C-alpha cells in the first residue's frame, strides 16, 4: 500500500493539565489545513500505541475542543521502557516501533511532562520521528522556560488562596 500524503499521530500522556485539547487542536488543524496531512489520535498515551488504539482526527473532530478540559485522546502513565509487575507485553518499545511502522506514521507528536518527554527521546533514539510538546503544571521540563498548564495552575491556586 502506498501512502498519498504524510501521516502523523498525536498522543497525550501523563497527568492531566489545562491546554492539552488546545494543543491537540492546534497541531491537528495545522497539519490538516495548512499541510494536507492525515492525522490520527492515539488513545490513552503510550498504552494506546502499544495496543494500537487510534482515533482518526479531522476538522470536525477537532472543532469545539479548544475550551474542553482534559484530553479527547485520554492519557496514561505507562512507561514503555520500564518493565513493571503484571506487564502483559514484555517488550513495549519494540511493539511501539512495530505499530508506528504499521500505522505508517511519518511522525509522532507526544504531549506530556518529564516522563513523556523522556520516553519520546528514547523512541527518537530508536529511529522514530518524534515531536515533543512539554506539558506540565509543575513547569519542570528541562530546556523549557514555561510549559503550558503551568500559568493556569498558578492562577487557580492564587485565586484559591
Order of alpha helices (4+ residues) and beta strands (2+ residues): beta-alpha-beta-alpha-beta-alpha-alpha-beta-alpha-beta-alpha
